Amino acid sequence: MIDEFMRWLSGEKEICTSPVAARMSAAAGEAGTLSVRNGSQPFDVPPLPAELADGLPTGLGPIRPV
């Protein structure tokens, strides 16, 4: 994963995901960790607040470093 990120930074590779999907992935990982640490209690993944999601791409497509 780090190698892929470094190749993206250097311009060698495009990433085909969205910032919203990446955030949801990280949030799901956090909820899973909380669950494991709390006796397998389920935790909801909160939605991304609208004020943060406005203007972010939600679909898949190439993302290039700026």
Secondary structure, 3 states (H helix, E strand, C coil): CHHHHHHHHCCCCCEECCHHHHHHHHHHHHHHHHHHHCCCCCCCCCCCCHHHHCCCCCCCCEECCC
